[in-house]
Amino acid sequence: MNCKEHHIPELELSTGQVREALQCILHTILFIRSPGPVKPSQVECEGFRLTYTRISATLGTHAPRSSLENDLDQKINQAIETFLRSLSQIGPELLSGCLTLSFLERRASRQLFGLMSHEEKVVFEQWVIRIVVNNTPRPIGNDSAAVIERQRIEDMGEGMLRSALAKVFEIVGGPVDHVPPVQYEFEIACTKRADDRENMYTRVANMPPILNLSS
């Protein structure tokens, strides 16, 4: 099976926009590529004038918050943390990283006249998301210049996120012959250079509150 690789337009985001933008993109793709019927949930972004749809539960689940929803949140949030630790500096106040969402199925394979078997992962689709993180401190004053600059940063990030989502919808509207008619899984991985990037992660994560990634 050939693996389809989709590239999302590169996003340049301010530090405080990264986490929510990635959550928005990843949840949107996972909802659209769900291998079975699911219950949708609408999420209104806090940092963008956007609403996206995510998986809330499988159909027939009546719990207020399903274990599936919790598992998805945990897997996505862990992937974002790993992504932040993989950031590489590419210029003054600029860092970059790449996140890849893979869909795969597990196949049992027999060898040696059927006396031995093993399970292999077959990846049939990958979504590549490249992010440039701009650590330039945002102006915090109330003067007109500061207000205009903050609005410019917010508008630029939102515009890039809208373009990324538009590309997702364009792709999913295309052929789906490569998607198997069975239950399948997903994995999220990021590129990471061999050298240690802990200092870069600490620098991003420990920004002042207005730039705090956890907000």
C-alpha positions in Angstrom: 0.0 0.0 0.0 1.4 3.4 -1.0 1.4 6.1 1.7 -0.2 9.4 0.8 1.7 12.4 2.2 -0.1 15.7 2.7 1.8 18.9 3.5 0.0 21.7 5.4 1.1 25.2 4.5 3.8 26.3 7.0 2.4 28.4 9.9 4.3 31.2 11.6 2.8 31.7 15.0 3.5 33.7 18.1 4.4 31.7 21.2 1.0 31.9 22.8 -0.8 30.7 19.6 1.2 27.4 19.0 -0.6 25.0 21.4 -4.2 25.9 20.4 -3.4 26.0 16.7 -1.9 22.5 16.8 -4.9 21.3 18.8 -7.3 22.8 16.3 -5.5 21.2 13.2 -5.0 17.8 14.8 -8.5 17.4 16.2 -10.0 18.5 12.9 -8.0 15.9 10.9 -8.8 13.1 13.4 -12.5 13.9 13.4 -12.6 13.8 9.6 -10.5 10.6 9.3 -12.3 8.8 12.1 -12.6 5.1 11.0 -16.1 4.8 12.6 -19.2 6.8 13.6 -18.4 9.3 16.4 -20.2 12.0 18.3 -19.0 15.5 17.3 -18.2 18.4 19.7 -17.8 22.0 18.8 -14.8 23.8 20.3 -14.5 27.6 20.2 -10.9 28.8 20.2 -9.8 31.2 22.8 -7.0 32.9 20.9 -8.6 32.7 17.4 -12.0 33.7 16.0 -12.5 30.1 15.0 -14.6 27.1 15.9 -13.6 23.6 15.0 -15.1 20.1 15.3 -13.5 17.3 17.4 -14.4 13.8 18.4 -16.4 13.8 21.6 -17.2 10.1 21.9 -18.2 7.0 19.9 -21.9 6.8 19.1 -23.8 5.2 21.9 -21.6 6.7 24.7 -23.6 8.7 27.2 -20.9 9.7 29.7 -20.4 13.5 30.1 -16.8 13.0 29.0 -15.8 9.8 27.3 -12.6 7.9 27.9 -12.0 8.3 24.1 -12.1 12.1 24.5 -9.6 11.9 27.4 -7.3 9.5 25.5 -7.3 11.8 22.4 -6.5 14.9 24.6 -3.7 13.1 26.3 -2.1 11.8 23.1 -2.4 15.1 21.4 -1.1 17.1 24.3 1.8 14.8 24.8 2.7 15.1 21.1 2.6 18.9 21.4 5.0 18.8 24.4 7.4 16.6 22.5 7.1 19.0 19.6 8.0 21.9 21.8 11.1 20.1 23.0 12.2 19.4 19.4 12.2 23.1 18.3 15.3 24.3 16.5 16.5 27.9 16.4 16.5 29.3 12.9 17.1 32.9 13.6 16.8 35.7 16.2 13.6 34.9 18.2 12.6 32.3 15.7 12.3 28.5 16.2 10.9 25.8 14.0 9.6 22.3 14.2 7.7 19.7 12.3 4.8 17.5 13.5 3.6 14.4 11.5 0.2 12.8 12.0 0.2 9.2 10.6 -2.7 6.9 10.1 -1.9 3.2 10.0 -3.3 -0.3 10.3 -1.8 -3.3 11.9 -1.4 -6.5 9.8 -0.5 -10.0 10.9 2.1 -11.5 8.6 3.1 -15.2 8.5 6.5 -16.6 7.5 8.2 -19.9 7.4 5.2 -22.0 6.3 3.0 -20.3 8.9 5.1 -21.4 11.8 6.0 -17.8 12.7 4.0 -14.7 12.6 4.6 -11.1 13.4 2.6 -7.9 13.3 3.6 -5.0 11.2 2.4 -1.4 11.0 1.4 -0.2 7.6 1.1 3.6 7.3 -1.3 4.7 4.6 -1.5 8.4 5.2 0.6 11.2 6.7 -0.1 14.8 7.5 3.0 17.0 7.8 2.6 20.2 9.8 5.5 22.7 9.9 5.5 25.5 12.5 7.7 28.5 12.9 7.5 29.9 16.4 8.1 33.6 16.8 9.3 34.5 20.3 9.4 38.2 19.7 7.9 39.7 22.9 4.4 41.1 22.3 3.9 44.8 23.3 1.9 45.0 26.5 1.2 48.8 26.6 -2.2 50.4 26.0 -0.9 53.0 23.5 -2.2 52.8 19.9 1.1 51.4 18.5 1.1 48.5 21.0 -2.6 47.7 20.4 -2.1 47.8 16.6 0.9 45.4 16.8 -0.9 42.9 19.1 -3.8 42.9 16.6 -1.4 42.4 13.7 0.2 39.4 15.4 -3.2 37.9 16.2 -4.6 38.5 12.7 -1.5 37.0 11.0 -1.7 33.8 13.1 -5.4 33.5 12.6 -5.0 34.0 8.8 -2.3 31.2 8.7 -4.5 28.8 10.7 -7.5 29.5 8.4 -5.3 28.7 5.4 -4.1 25.5 7.1 -7.6 24.4 7.8 -8.7 25.3 4.2 -5.9 23.0 2.9 -7.1 20.2 5.2 -10.7 20.5 3.8 -9.3 20.6 0.3 -7.4 17.4 0.8 -10.1 15.4 2.5 -12.4 16.3 -0.4 -10.1 14.4 -2.7 -9.8 10.7 -3.4 -9.9 8.3 -0.4 -9.0 5.1 -2.2 -5.9 4.7 0.0 -8.0 4.7 3.3 -8.7 1.1 4.3 -12.3 0.1 5.1 -11.2 -1.3 8.5 -10.4 0.1 12.0 -7.1 1.8 12.0 -4.9 3.8 14.4 -2.9 7.1 14.4 0.4 8.2 15.7 1.9 11.7 16.1 5.7 12.2 15.8 8.0 15.1 15.4 11.4 15.6 13.9 14.1 16.2 16.5 17.7 17.0 15.8 20.3 14.9 17.6 21.5 17.7 19.9 19.6 18.5 23.0 16.9 21.1 22.7 15.8 21.2 26.3 17.1 24.8 26.7 15.0 25.9 23.7 11.9 24.3 25.2 12.5 25.9 28.6 12.9 29.3 26.9 9.5 28.9 25.2 7.7 27.4 28.1 8.9 29.9 30.6 7.9 33.1 28.8 6.1 35.8 30.8 2.4 35.2 31.3 1.3 37.1 28.2 3.4 34.6 26.2 2.8 31.5 28.3 2.2 28.4 26.1 0.0 26.9 28.8 -2.5 29.8 28.6 
